[in-house]
Amino acid sequence: MPRKIVHYPHPALRHKSRPVNTIDKELHVNIGEMKELMYQAKGLGLAAPQVALPFQLLVMNVTGDPKKPEAEEVFLNPQIVERKGVMNDEEGCLSFPGLYQNVRRAQTIKVRAYNLKGEMVERVVKDLEARAWQHEIDHLNGVLFIDMMGPIAKLAARSSVKKFEKAFREAQAKGEIPPDFEIEKLLAAIETQR
């Protein structure tokens, strides 16, 4: 079954991801699907939990342009090791289509991750790229951008968030999406397979 981007409040979005231990064919297939979905949705990045995969994996292209594959990157087990400065700007999320609110983030960060060759990479990024990294790494820890909004932005987003919850529960009631406990069982099974 092809992967798709899950929308809030899908349980995979709150599931803390496991580190990736093996770089194999299946991982490469997942990465290919994630890149395709990211571009279809016109995103700059996509974290594995957003496609119901409980692993510390993200794909990114901060240009958002599929015709610029040189800007395409894949990272495994990423972490932020340093944060500096503050920026407050509009942010969106592919798991909350159409919802945009101001979110405060560090302006410059130092990140550490593994590439697909299994090599540790470290870099300092700022502005939009730093925002994208922080957003995607949050996903790997079950943290969503609605959690990072200030009180006024949360208030402004409340009716949209309720619409996402209602649509999700209606889809579950129709049998289009499995119940939460089944999704949790599936996530646990995926974790043990790898």
LOLUMKE-621029 format. One line per field, with one value per residue: y, x, z of N, C-alpha, C, O in turn; chain; residue number from 1. Coordinates in nm, 4 decimals. Each point is the difference from the previous one (the first is absolute). Last residue first. Layout:
% LOLUMKE-621029
nv = Y	... $
nu = X	... $
nw = Z	... $
cav = Y	... $
cau = X	... $
caw = Z	... $
cv = Y	... $
cu = X	... $
cw = Z	... $
ov = Y	... $
ou = X	... $
ow = Z	... $
mol = A	... $
seq = NUM	... $
This chain:
% LOLUMKE-621029
nv = -0.3746	-0.2176	0.2413	0.4983	-0.0066	-0.0917	0.3995	0.3215	-0.1624	0.0735	0.4729	0.0984	-0.1565	0.2981	0.4315	-0.0875	0.0536	0.0780	0.0209	-0.0640	0.3825	0.3231	0.3250	0.5357	0.4735	0.2948	0.4295	0.5550	0.3912	0.3195	0.4995	0.5192	0.3431	0.3986	0.5527	0.4343	0.3161	0.4712	0.5432	0.0038	-0.0410	0.4370	0.3330	-0.1314	-0.1442	-0.3659	-0.3954	-0.5095	-0.1423	-0.3031	-0.6053	-0.5433	-0.4384	-0.1593	0.0349	0.5294	0.4742	0.1696	0.3561	0.5854	0.3055	0.1536	0.4628	0.5364	0.2176	0.2401	0.5622	0.3873	-0.0841	-0.3508	-0.3624	-0.5577	-0.5217	-0.6066	-0.5361	-0.5064	-0.4210	0.0534	0.3657	0.5139	0.3322	0.3733	0.4790	0.6072	0.5246	0.5541	0.5065	0.2685	-0.1528	0.0959	-0.0375	0.2043	0.0931	-0.1449	-0.2225	-0.5033	-0.2138	-0.6341	-0.3235	-0.4463	0.2303	0.5442	0.5333	0.5747	0.5185	0.3228	0.2974	-0.2092	0.1322	-0.2930	-0.2845	-0.5304	-0.5871	-0.4528	-0.3542	-0.4003	-0.5149	-0.4204	-0.0916	0.1924	0.2474	0.3873	0.3473	0.3745	-0.1215	-0.0750	0.3687	0.0070	-0.0510	0.4776	0.2678	0.1936	-0.3041	-0.6316	-0.5518	-0.4136	-0.4372	-0.3388	-0.3484	-0.2981	-0.3486	0.1218	0.0769	0.5528	0.4924	-0.1203	0.0960	0.5491	0.4459	0.5788	0.3396	0.0304	-0.0831	-0.5304	-0.4251	-0.1715	-0.3997	-0.5693	-0.3316	-0.2245	-0.4971	-0.5346	-0.2499	-0.2754	-0.5599	-0.4306	-0.1769	-0.3818	-0.5688	-0.3016	-0.0144	0.0273	0.0809	0.0924	0.4862	0.1379	0.2467	0.2793	0.1271	0.2863	0.2245	0.0143	-0.4876	-0.0686	0.3071	0.3328	0.3764	-0.2340	-0.1622	-0.2653	-0.4471	-0.4435	-0.5256	-0.5512 $
nu = 1.2418	-0.5631	-0.3127	-0.3351	-0.5527	-0.4686	-0.2966	-0.4316	-0.5552	-0.3925	-0.3260	-0.5083	-0.5127	-0.3334	-0.3828	-0.4815	-0.1522	-0.2165	-0.2431	-0.5578	-0.4174	0.1196	0.4917	0.0310	-0.1294	0.3770	0.3455	-0.1489	0.0109	0.4538	0.1693	-0.1983	0.1895	0.4205	-0.0876	-0.1281	0.3907	0.3818	0.0976	0.2431	0.5632	0.3789	0.1527	0.4116	0.5649	0.3246	0.1750	-0.3235	-0.1970	0.3219	0.1341	0.2287	0.1278	0.5556	0.1838	-0.1532	0.3426	0.3774	-0.0962	0.0364	0.4853	0.2762	-0.1082	0.1992	0.4909	0.0825	-0.0947	0.3896	0.5288	0.4465	0.4708	0.1621	0.2827	-0.1007	0.2379	-0.1882	-0.0875	-0.2613	-0.4636	0.0325	-0.0427	0.1606	-0.1522	0.1102	-0.1719	-0.1724	-0.3193	-0.3602	-0.4049	-0.4823	-0.5973	-0.4445	-0.5880	-0.2787	-0.4610	-0.1731	-0.2536	0.1478	0.3744	0.3142	0.4757	0.2529	0.3177	0.0127	0.3222	0.1805	0.4289	0.5130	0.5448	0.4872	0.3615	0.1987	0.1429	0.0498	-0.4512	-0.0836	-0.2502	0.0510	-0.1077	-0.2160	0.1453	-0.2197	0.1487	-0.0042	0.1682	-0.4257	-0.3871	-0.4296	-0.4799	-0.1750	-0.1293	0.4915	0.3081	0.0714	0.1481	-0.2402	0.1661	-0.1473	0.1124	-0.5703	-0.3993	-0.4651	-0.4362	0.0202	0.1474	0.4866	0.5682	0.2317	0.2266	-0.0595	0.0379	-0.6146	-0.4689	-0.2346	0.2222	0.5402	0.1409	-0.0043	0.4318	0.4218	-0.0121	0.1177	0.5209	0.2435	-0.0549	0.3269	0.4953	0.0633	0.0544	0.4931	0.4235	0.3162	-0.1678	0.0124	-0.4370	-0.4193	-0.4299	-0.4265	-0.5513	-0.5089	-0.4364	-0.2257	-0.3176	-0.6035	-0.4606	-0.4158	0.0938	0.3176	0.3710	0.1210	0.2495	0.1238	-0.0987	0.0570 $
nw = 1.2107	0.0948	0.4587	-0.0385	-0.1829	0.3256	0.2996	-0.2152	-0.0114	0.4174	0.0718	-0.2547	0.2029	0.3721	-0.1533	-0.3553	-0.4914	-0.4823	-0.3607	0.2628	0.2529	0.4860	-0.0165	-0.1984	0.3095	0.3253	-0.1903	-0.0393	0.4354	0.1620	-0.2343	0.1402	0.4310	-0.0465	-0.1467	0.3586	0.3167	-0.0819	0.2529	0.5353	0.0904	-0.0175	0.4462	0.4011	-0.1740	-0.1712	-0.1767	-0.0578	-0.5410	-0.3983	0.1069	0.1024	0.1767	-0.2070	-0.5662	-0.2388	0.0178	-0.3959	-0.4527	0.0158	-0.0399	-0.4905	-0.3221	0.0744	-0.1986	-0.5182	-0.1308	0.2200	-0.0070	0.2436	-0.0834	0.1781	-0.1421	0.0204	-0.1295	-0.2107	-0.2321	-0.5455	-0.1141	0.3933	0.4254	0.4212	0.3243	-0.0080	0.2465	-0.1758	0.1230	-0.0513	0.4659	0.2050	0.0284	-0.3379	-0.1638	-0.4610	-0.3215	-0.3035	-0.3577	0.0159	0.2705	-0.0059	-0.2887	0.2368	0.1283	0.1206	0.0314	0.4071	0.2669	0.3105	0.2338	0.2678	-0.0074	0.2548	-0.1534	0.0484	-0.3682	-0.4371	-0.2489	-0.3420	-0.5670	-0.5356	-0.5503	-0.4340	-0.4856	-0.2986	-0.5631	-0.4216	-0.3539	-0.3460	0.3646	0.4137	0.4213	0.3339	0.4085	0.0765	0.3007	0.4046	0.3658	0.4908	0.3999	0.1264	0.0216	-0.4857	-0.2492	-0.2269	0.2750	0.3477	-0.1963	-0.1321	-0.3143	-0.2541	-0.2682	-0.2736	-0.1930	-0.1845	-0.3580	0.1490	0.3955	-0.0920	-0.2027	0.3197	0.2909	-0.1948	-0.0093	0.4447	0.1392	-0.1988	0.2258	0.4339	-0.0675	-0.0967	0.4201	0.4858	0.6050	0.4653	0.1980	0.3859	0.2010	0.2763	0.1298	-0.0672	-0.0199	-0.5582	-0.1647	0.0505	-0.3166	-0.0928	-0.4636	-0.3543	-0.4391	-0.5032	-0.2526	-0.3974	-0.1247	-0.0872 $
cav = 0.0592	-0.0606	-0.1273	0.0197	0.0524	-0.1122	-0.0867	0.0728	-0.0037	-0.1368	-0.0148	0.0752	-0.0816	-0.1116	0.0380	0.0624	-0.0903	0.0017	0.0385	-0.1130	-0.0612	-0.0523	-0.1227	-0.1002	-0.0402	-0.0891	-0.1254	-0.0725	-0.0466	-0.1072	-0.1166	-0.0544	-0.0758	-0.1239	-0.0864	-0.0536	-0.0972	-0.1294	0.0214	0.0419	-0.1199	-0.0861	0.0656	-0.0041	0.0823	0.1306	0.1041	0.0012	0.0612	0.1455	0.0610	0.1398	0.0082	-0.0123	-0.1273	-0.1113	-0.0058	-0.0724	-0.1437	-0.0514	-0.0059	-0.1041	-0.1310	-0.0218	-0.0319	-0.1364	-0.0972	0.0515	0.1131	0.0532	0.1131	0.1280	0.1073	0.1336	0.1094	0.0939	-0.0327	-0.0829	-0.1356	-0.0022	-0.0939	-0.1091	-0.1186	-0.1309	-0.0977	-0.1240	-0.0772	0.0517	0.0500	-0.1020	0.0471	-0.0879	0.0380	0.0901	0.0730	0.0718	0.1261	0.0786	0.0976	-0.0775	-0.0848	-0.1404	-0.0905	-0.1378	-0.0912	0.0108	-0.0267	0.0571	-0.0282	0.1007	0.1408	0.0953	0.1384	0.0031	0.1378	0.0686	0.1363	0.0239	-0.1039	-0.0093	-0.1031	-0.0640	-0.1070	0.0563	0.0268	-0.1154	0.0303	0.0116	-0.1336	-0.0200	-0.0476	0.0778	0.1307	0.0809	0.1438	0.0445	0.1127	0.0173	0.1313	0.0039	0.0446	-0.0824	-0.1122	-0.1053	0.0585	-0.0155	-0.1340	-0.0927	-0.0986	-0.1124	0.0186	0.0236	0.1282	0.0883	0.0076	0.0861	0.1358	0.0597	0.0189	0.1134	0.1237	0.0332	0.0374	0.1334	0.0959	0.0054	0.0785	0.1397	0.0474	0.0279	-0.1122	0.0661	-0.0710	-0.0811	-0.0899	0.0234	-0.0782	-0.0868	0.0329	-0.1175	0.0163	0.1332	-0.0043	-0.0357	-0.1378	-0.0493	0.0090	0.1287	-0.0081	0.0895	0.1329	0.0885	0.1177	0.1192 $
cau = 0.1235	0.0444	0.0682	0.1246	0.0992	0.0422	0.0863	0.1262	0.0707	0.0509	0.1117	0.1127	0.0530	0.0741	0.1318	-0.0033	-0.0176	0.1242	0.1040	0.0881	-0.0386	-0.1362	0.0090	0.0603	-0.1058	-0.0912	0.0709	0.0134	-0.1340	-0.0395	0.0845	-0.0480	-0.1222	0.0439	0.0591	-0.1116	-0.0847	0.0013	-0.0388	-0.1396	-0.0787	-0.0037	-0.0896	-0.1415	-0.0275	-0.0624	0.1027	0.0520	-0.1052	0.0160	-0.0579	-0.0351	-0.1432	-0.0207	0.0610	-0.0873	-0.1109	0.0534	0.0045	-0.1357	-0.0627	0.0642	-0.0385	-0.1416	-0.0031	0.0516	-0.0999	-0.1214	-0.0735	-0.0986	-0.0674	-0.0023	-0.0323	0.0178	-0.0497	0.1003	0.0272	0.1213	-0.0330	-0.0474	0.0706	-0.0834	0.0822	-0.0649	0.0993	0.0184	0.1150	0.0379	0.1380	0.1047	0.1326	0.0649	0.1350	0.0031	0.1272	0.0143	-0.0732	-0.0069	-0.1059	-0.1006	-0.0721	0.0358	-0.1087	0.0391	-0.1093	-0.0500	-0.1423	-0.0780	-0.1433	-0.0900	0.0355	-0.1003	0.0192	0.0985	0.0478	-0.0202	0.0508	0.0307	-0.0389	0.0752	-0.0614	0.0832	-0.0711	-0.0379	0.1240	0.0341	0.1310	0.0964	0.0448	-0.0028	-0.1336	-0.0447	-0.0512	0.0493	-0.0129	0.0444	-0.0667	0.0374	0.0649	0.1467	0.0500	0.1193	-0.0256	-0.0495	-0.1073	-0.1291	-0.0590	0.0555	-0.0979	0.0551	0.1457	0.0675	0.0718	-0.0662	-0.1432	-0.0145	0.0396	-0.1109	-0.1113	0.0362	-0.0085	-0.1417	-0.0536	0.0517	-0.0740	-0.1354	0.0093	0.0177	-0.1301	-0.0857	-0.0249	-0.0233	0.0399	0.1193	0.0190	0.1133	0.1196	0.0678	0.1432	0.0814	0.0393	0.0584	0.1417	0.0909	0.0473	0.0803	-0.0325	-0.0414	-0.1105	0.0240	-0.0570	-0.0023	0.0868	-0.0844 $
caw = -0.0521	-0.1254	0.0299	0.0764	-0.0956	-0.0859	0.0815	0.0178	-0.1280	-0.0154	0.0961	-0.0568	-0.1101	0.0602	0.0531	0.1333	0.1143	0.0779	-0.0966	-0.0257	-0.1288	0.0179	0.0797	-0.0885	-0.0942	0.0733	0.0277	-0.1273	-0.0402	0.0916	-0.0300	-0.1282	0.0282	0.0653	-0.1038	-0.0792	0.0695	-0.0705	-0.1401	0.0009	0.0365	-0.1187	-0.0959	0.0394	0.1176	-0.0186	0.0073	0.1376	0.0827	0.0002	-0.1194	0.0278	0.0304	0.1442	0.0402	-0.0404	0.0958	0.1162	-0.0309	-0.0205	0.1319	0.0831	-0.0547	0.0339	0.1434	0.0137	-0.0453	-0.0626	0.0581	-0.0942	0.0613	-0.0696	0.0941	-0.0564	0.0831	0.0508	0.1397	-0.0017	-0.0452	-0.1381	-0.0882	-0.0509	-0.0229	-0.0038	-0.0460	0.0763	-0.0479	-0.1321	0.0040	-0.0134	0.0388	0.0970	0.0415	0.1147	0.0131	0.1270	0.0020	-0.1228	0.0303	0.0741	-0.0952	0.0163	-0.0324	-0.0241	-0.0339	-0.1360	0.0111	-0.1110	-0.0035	-0.0552	0.0250	-0.0502	0.0439	0.1081	0.0103	0.1280	0.0177	0.1420	0.0944	0.1253	0.0841	0.1023	0.0695	0.1304	0.0745	0.0837	0.0596	-0.1104	-0.0389	-0.1447	-0.0330	-0.1158	0.0433	-0.1108	-0.0039	-0.1314	-0.0632	-0.1396	-0.0041	-0.0025	0.1305	0.0218	0.0921	-0.0897	-0.0798	0.0684	-0.0105	0.0983	0.0447	0.0751	0.0020	0.1269	-0.0072	0.0961	-0.0366	-0.1173	0.0391	0.0748	-0.0929	-0.0873	0.0776	0.0178	-0.1309	-0.0287	0.0836	-0.0566	-0.1236	0.0397	0.0485	-0.1159	-0.0911	-0.1289	-0.1212	0.0248	-0.1134	-0.0900	0.0336	-0.0978	-0.0002	0.0329	0.1416	0.0173	-0.0406	0.1106	-0.0199	0.1125	0.1420	0.0550	0.0963	0.1136	-0.0182	0.1175	-0.0047	0.0000 $
cv = 0.0063	0.0496	-0.0696	-0.1302	0.0182	0.0446	-0.1175	-0.0855	0.0697	-0.0133	-0.1397	-0.0148	0.0668	-0.0912	-0.1201	0.0259	0.0768	-0.0932	0.0013	0.0298	-0.1211	-0.0693	-0.0648	-0.1334	-0.1086	-0.0471	-0.1002	-0.1364	-0.0840	-0.0606	-0.1192	-0.1228	-0.0620	-0.0880	-0.1346	-0.0902	-0.0576	-0.0985	-0.1327	0.0152	0.0305	-0.1261	-0.0854	0.0612	0.0005	0.0732	0.1407	0.1170	0.0062	0.0704	0.1519	0.0634	0.1393	0.0119	-0.0267	-0.1340	-0.1178	-0.0073	-0.0822	-0.1521	-0.0616	-0.0138	-0.1135	-0.1389	-0.0290	-0.0436	-0.1441	-0.1124	0.0328	0.1151	0.0577	0.1048	0.1289	0.1019	0.1321	0.1086	0.0907	-0.0432	-0.0899	-0.1448	0.0127	-0.0943	-0.1113	-0.1088	-0.1355	-0.0794	-0.1249	-0.0800	0.0417	0.0646	-0.1168	0.0555	-0.0947	0.0365	0.0938	0.0627	0.0791	0.1249	0.0866	0.0876	-0.0879	-0.0843	-0.1425	-0.0801	-0.1387	-0.1043	0.0204	-0.0416	0.0623	-0.0454	0.0903	0.1415	0.0884	0.1418	0.0053	0.1402	0.0535	0.1414	0.0423	-0.1062	-0.0118	-0.1003	-0.0681	-0.1042	0.0581	0.0190	-0.1145	0.0379	0.0017	-0.1386	-0.0361	-0.0369	0.0909	0.1388	0.0552	0.1499	0.0273	0.1220	0.0211	0.1421	0.0049	0.0491	-0.0995	-0.1304	-0.0965	0.0557	-0.0160	-0.1328	-0.0978	-0.0935	-0.1158	0.0201	0.0378	0.1389	0.1007	0.0145	0.0951	0.1439	0.0699	0.0322	0.1222	0.1326	0.0420	0.0498	0.1433	0.1028	0.0130	0.0893	0.1474	0.0584	0.0422	-0.1118	0.0820	-0.0649	-0.0748	-0.1025	0.0352	-0.0704	-0.1013	0.0380	-0.1132	0.0266	0.1344	-0.0049	-0.0354	-0.1467	-0.0398	-0.0128	0.1380	-0.0075	0.0826	0.1297	0.0872	0.1251 $
cu = 0.1072	0.1369	0.0499	0.0756	0.1343	0.1052	0.0518	0.1003	0.1356	0.0826	0.0618	0.1219	0.1205	0.0583	0.0786	0.1430	-0.0092	-0.0216	0.1382	0.1101	0.0861	-0.0490	-0.1376	0.0163	0.0524	-0.1150	-0.0936	0.0650	0.0089	-0.1338	-0.0412	0.0817	-0.0576	-0.1216	0.0396	0.0519	-0.1120	-0.1029	-0.0129	-0.0511	-0.1489	-0.0818	-0.0134	-0.0952	-0.1495	-0.0134	-0.0574	0.0960	0.0426	-0.1110	0.0094	-0.0480	-0.0472	-0.1464	-0.0182	0.0554	-0.0926	-0.1059	0.0535	0.0028	-0.1396	-0.0720	0.0587	-0.0435	-0.1431	0.0001	0.0479	-0.0953	-0.1246	-0.0750	-0.0932	-0.0715	-0.0001	-0.0411	0.0284	-0.0678	0.1049	0.0361	0.1213	-0.0243	-0.0572	0.0886	-0.0933	0.1022	-0.0679	0.1167	0.0121	0.1133	0.0389	0.1368	0.0976	0.1399	0.0505	0.1456	-0.0115	0.1390	0.0106	-0.0871	-0.0209	-0.1156	-0.1047	-0.0853	0.0488	-0.1247	0.0537	-0.1084	-0.0588	-0.1445	-0.0588	-0.1443	-0.1043	0.0446	-0.1068	0.0256	0.0953	0.0586	-0.0240	0.0538	0.0436	-0.0597	0.0863	-0.0816	0.0928	-0.0710	-0.0299	0.1298	0.0415	0.1386	0.1005	0.0515	-0.0149	-0.1446	-0.0348	-0.0545	0.0517	-0.0258	0.0602	-0.0727	0.0628	0.0534	0.1534	0.0671	0.1155	-0.0169	-0.0537	-0.1181	-0.1324	-0.0754	0.0703	-0.1122	0.0685	0.1493	0.0659	0.0638	-0.0727	-0.1461	-0.0216	0.0301	-0.1174	-0.1151	0.0332	-0.0160	-0.1457	-0.0539	0.0421	-0.0829	-0.1368	0.0044	0.0071	-0.1342	-0.0931	-0.0125	-0.0328	0.0558	0.1307	0.0020	0.1140	0.1221	0.0750	0.1480	0.0923	0.0448	0.0685	0.1491	0.1030	0.0454	-0.1467	-0.0294	-0.0278	-0.1218	0.0297	-0.0716	-0.0157	0.0886 $
cw = 0.1056	-0.0435	-0.1259	0.0206	0.0694	-0.1000	-0.0829	0.0795	0.0106	-0.1271	-0.0106	0.0909	-0.0649	-0.1081	0.0533	0.0511	0.1330	0.1185	0.0648	-0.1016	-0.0334	-0.1272	0.0150	0.0735	-0.0946	-0.0911	0.0678	0.0219	-0.1279	-0.0427	0.0861	-0.0402	-0.1280	0.0295	0.0579	-0.1125	-0.0869	0.0545	-0.0759	-0.1433	-0.0030	0.0286	-0.1259	-0.1028	0.0275	0.1321	-0.0159	0.0211	0.1469	0.0770	0.0061	-0.1303	0.0343	0.0400	0.1489	0.0484	-0.0324	0.1107	0.1172	-0.0207	-0.0097	0.1336	0.0838	-0.0473	0.0452	0.1470	0.0167	-0.0435	-0.0805	0.0666	-0.1068	0.0817	-0.0790	0.1052	-0.0714	0.0819	0.0618	0.1420	-0.0171	-0.0417	-0.1401	-0.0800	-0.0450	-0.0292	0.0097	-0.0570	0.0870	-0.0632	-0.1411	0.0205	-0.0045	0.0260	0.1082	0.0314	0.1193	0.0081	0.1285	0.0133	-0.1244	0.0482	0.0687	-0.0937	0.0172	-0.0327	-0.0356	-0.0235	-0.1385	0.0195	-0.1260	-0.0020	-0.0624	0.0351	-0.0625	0.0515	0.1181	-0.0064	0.1404	0.0258	0.1401	0.0913	0.1252	0.0794	0.0996	0.0871	0.1387	0.0776	0.0932	0.0507	-0.1161	-0.0387	-0.1471	-0.0342	-0.1168	0.0267	-0.1320	-0.0066	-0.1371	-0.0526	-0.1375	-0.0097	0.0100	0.1281	0.0050	0.0792	-0.1066	-0.0796	0.0759	-0.0072	0.0934	0.0401	0.0711	-0.0178	0.1328	0.0044	0.0882	-0.0426	-0.1180	0.0392	0.0685	-0.0943	-0.0857	0.0733	0.0089	-0.1339	-0.0312	0.0775	-0.0679	-0.1244	0.0415	0.0438	-0.1131	-0.1021	-0.1231	-0.1261	0.0235	-0.1138	-0.0945	0.0562	-0.0861	-0.0082	0.0462	0.1435	0.0230	-0.0374	0.1084	-0.0133	0.0207	0.1493	0.0585	0.0916	0.1244	-0.0350	0.1251	0.0000 $
ov = 0.0471	-0.0675	-0.0850	-0.0034	-0.0307	-0.0728	-0.0402	-0.0064	-0.0509	-0.0650	-0.0148	-0.0206	-0.0665	-0.0573	-0.0125	-0.0645	0.1150	0.0068	-0.0201	-0.0912	-0.0693	-0.0967	-0.1220	-0.1068	-0.0962	-0.1140	-0.1165	-0.0991	-0.1068	-0.1220	-0.1124	-0.0984	-0.1103	-0.1214	-0.1040	-0.1005	-0.1211	-0.1047	-0.0115	-0.0442	-0.0804	-0.0465	-0.0160	-0.0534	-0.0512	-0.0617	0.0989	0.0459	0.0838	0.1129	0.0580	-0.0140	0.0171	0.0133	-0.1137	-0.0875	-0.0729	-0.1009	-0.1091	-0.0730	-0.0803	-0.1113	-0.0959	-0.0736	-0.0911	-0.1149	-0.0865	-0.0869	-0.0524	0.0082	0.0303	-0.0303	0.0234	-0.0233	0.0256	0.0489	-0.0301	-0.0712	-0.1195	-0.0909	0.0211	0.0263	-0.0204	0.0227	-0.0370	0.0113	0.0070	-0.0202	-0.0669	0.1223	-0.1070	0.0370	-0.0344	-0.0697	0.0707	-0.0692	0.1132	-0.0055	0.1212	-0.0490	-0.0504	0.0212	-0.0223	0.0296	-0.0142	-0.0907	0.1118	-0.1087	0.1111	-0.1135	-0.0302	0.0256	-0.0192	0.0182	-0.0388	0.0268	-0.0388	0.0153	0.0566	-0.0155	-0.0076	0.0126	-0.0329	0.0270	-0.0070	-0.0699	0.0177	0.0198	-0.0989	-0.0277	-0.0296	0.0783	0.1043	0.0296	-0.0497	0.0507	-0.0255	0.0175	-0.0185	0.0902	-0.0513	0.1171	-0.1208	-0.1097	0.0240	-0.0420	-0.0645	-0.0029	-0.0543	0.0371	-0.0222	-0.0243	0.1157	0.0858	0.0724	0.1090	0.1081	0.0859	0.0940	0.1161	0.1026	0.0817	0.0997	0.1159	0.0893	0.0827	0.1052	0.1063	0.0769	0.0945	0.1166	-0.0590	0.0502	-0.0424	0.0626	-0.1141	0.0363	0.0480	-0.1209	0.0447	-0.0015	0.0887	0.0054	0.0203	0.0767	-0.0752	0.0379	-0.1065	0.0819	0.0198	-0.0536	0.0408	0.0090	0.0115 $
ou = 0.1105	0.0685	0.0886	0.1225	0.1047	0.0958	0.1154	0.1181	0.0998	0.1045	0.1221	0.1116	0.0970	0.1073	0.1195	0.0954	0.0430	-0.1043	0.1014	0.0696	-0.0259	-0.0759	-0.0128	-0.0175	-0.0707	-0.0450	-0.0065	-0.0392	-0.0605	-0.0163	-0.0108	-0.0552	-0.0545	0.0045	-0.0251	-0.0633	-0.0219	-0.0234	-0.0804	-0.1102	-0.0806	-0.0750	-0.1102	-0.1087	-0.0775	-0.0151	0.0712	0.0200	-0.0491	0.0190	0.0156	0.0645	-0.1078	-0.0314	0.0112	-0.0764	-0.0426	-0.0100	-0.0505	-0.0770	-0.0396	-0.0313	-0.0699	-0.0649	-0.0235	-0.0315	-0.0769	-0.0334	-0.0209	-0.0088	0.0435	-0.0782	0.0884	-0.0907	0.1121	-0.1073	0.0534	0.0981	-0.0141	0.0132	-0.1200	0.1184	-0.1062	0.1017	-0.0524	0.0352	-0.0105	0.0038	-0.0362	0.0136	-0.0263	0.0722	-0.0717	0.0933	-0.0994	0.1012	-0.0479	-0.1135	0.0203	-0.0944	-0.0909	-0.1207	0.1160	-0.1090	0.1026	-0.0200	-0.0006	-0.0294	0.0361	-0.0323	-0.0554	0.0495	-0.0376	0.0626	-0.0357	0.0970	-0.0946	0.1021	0.1078	-0.1217	0.1226	-0.1216	0.1143	-0.0331	0.0837	0.0238	0.0075	0.0923	0.0691	0.1190	-0.1103	-0.0713	-0.0621	-0.1146	0.0973	-0.0947	0.1179	-0.1192	0.1199	-0.0675	0.0588	0.0370	-0.0219	0.0065	-0.1049	-0.1139	-0.0907	-0.1193	0.1056	-0.1173	0.1200	0.0557	-0.0018	-0.0420	-0.0882	-0.0434	-0.0564	-0.0879	-0.0578	-0.0364	-0.0674	-0.0852	-0.0406	-0.0399	-0.0843	-0.0690	-0.0316	-0.0621	-0.0922	-0.0499	-0.0378	0.0994	-0.1114	0.1156	0.1037	-0.0432	-0.0241	0.0663	-0.0124	0.0467	0.0438	0.0820	0.1214	0.0854	0.0939	-0.0076	-0.0845	-0.0363	0.0903	-0.1134	0.0319	-0.0055	-0.1079	0.0900 $
ow = -0.0269	-0.0769	0.0082	-0.0109	-0.0570	-0.0261	0.0144	-0.0340	-0.0509	-0.0006	0.0045	-0.0478	-0.0363	0.0190	-0.0265	-0.0433	0.0085	0.0649	-0.0670	-0.0447	-0.0984	0.0067	-0.0106	-0.0588	-0.0298	0.0113	-0.0392	-0.0617	-0.0078	-0.0010	-0.0490	-0.0491	0.0041	-0.0199	-0.0608	-0.0320	0.0019	-0.0604	-0.0926	-0.0322	-0.0468	-0.0858	-0.0525	-0.0217	-0.0808	0.1054	0.0177	0.1125	0.0757	0.0451	0.1074	-0.1039	0.0570	0.1183	0.0458	0.0407	0.0896	0.0698	0.0267	0.0624	0.0844	0.0420	0.0326	0.0743	0.0794	0.0311	0.0419	0.0805	-0.1094	0.1225	-0.1111	0.0901	-0.0824	0.0799	-0.0438	-0.0352	0.1068	0.0216	-0.0260	0.0819	-0.0181	-0.0211	0.0588	-0.0655	0.1051	-0.1174	0.1225	-0.1214	-0.0968	-0.0041	0.0548	-0.0926	0.0940	-0.0397	0.0163	-0.0114	0.0062	0.0473	0.0069	0.0619	-0.0659	-0.0118	0.0346	0.0490	-0.0665	0.0808	-0.0514	0.0498	-0.0389	0.0348	-0.1057	0.1098	-0.1157	0.1044	0.1112	-0.0708	0.0686	0.0670	0.0179	0.0093	-0.0087	0.0141	-0.0321	0.1154	0.0900	0.0984	0.1216	-0.0791	-0.0247	0.0157	-0.0460	-0.0628	0.0205	-0.0336	-0.0567	0.0601	-0.0246	0.0255	-0.0206	-0.0494	0.0952	0.0083	0.0092	-0.0555	-0.0598	0.0204	-0.0526	-0.0305	-0.0325	0.0007	-0.0164	-0.1071	0.0418	0.0777	-0.0463	-0.0373	0.0165	-0.0063	-0.0546	-0.0183	0.0096	-0.0351	-0.0598	-0.0119	-0.0082	-0.0595	-0.0556	-0.0031	-0.0273	-0.0611	-0.0113	-0.0422	-0.0148	-0.0029	0.0216	0.0161	-0.1151	0.0920	0.0192	-0.1047	0.1150	0.0241	0.0199	0.0864	0.0213	0.0971	-0.0811	0.0499	0.0168	-0.0437	0.1061	-0.1160	0.0585	0.0832 $
mol = A	A	A	A	A	A	A	A	A	A	A	A	A	A	A	A	A	A	A	A	A	A	A	A	A	A	A	A	A	A	A	A	A	A	A	A	A	A	A	A	A	A	A	A	A	A	A	A	A	A	A	A	A	A	A	A	A	A	A	A	A	A	A	A	A	A	A	A	A	A	A	A	A	A	A	A	A	A	A	A	A	A	A	A	A	A	A	A	A	A	A	A	A	A	A	A	A	A	A	A	A	A	A	A	A	A	A	A	A	A	A	A	A	A	A	A	A	A	A	A	A	A	A	A	A	A	A	A	A	A	A	A	A	A	A	A	A	A	A	A	A	A	A	A	A	A	A	A	A	A	A	A	A	A	A	A	A	A	A	A	A	A	A	A	A	A	A	A	A	A	A	A	A	A	A	A	A	A	A	A	A	A	A	A	A	A	A	A	A	A	A	A	A	A $
seq = 194	193	192	191	190	189	188	187	186	185	184	183	182	181	180	179	178	177	176	175	174	173	172	171	170	169	168	167	166	165	164	163	162	161	160	159	158	157	156	155	154	153	152	151	150	149	148	147	146	145	144	143	142	141	140	139	138	137	136	135	134	133	132	131	130	129	128	127	126	125	124	123	122	121	120	119	118	117	116	115	114	113	112	111	110	109	108	107	106	105	104	103	102	101	100	99	98	97	96	95	94	93	92	91	90	89	88	87	86	85	84	83	82	81	80	79	78	77	76	75	74	73	72	71	70	69	68	67	66	65	64	63	62	61	60	59	58	57	56	55	54	53	52	51	50	49	48	47	46	45	44	43	42	41	40	39	38	37	36	35	34	33	32	31	30	29	28	27	26	25	24	23	22	21	20	19	18	17	16	15	14	13	12	11	10	9	8	7	6	5	4	3	2	1 $
